[in-house]
């Protein structure tokens, strides 16, 4: 079963900390968004494997956009 991790707000991708193939635990940080001078960690909603990362650093993302797919 795949899970899409979505942006909860508008911001830019500051740093990507996971890569495809990584095993992650629930609450592991996948990437960090920057919005209004604040850094917001995007975490895994459950344990799994990173299937794909759909953004790159410096990308501007909108609320609801899929950032990472876990399986």
ABEGO torsion letter per residue (X at the ends): XBBBBBBABBBBBABBABBBGBBBBBGBBABBBBBGGBBBBBBBABBEBBABBABBBGBBBBBGBBABBBX
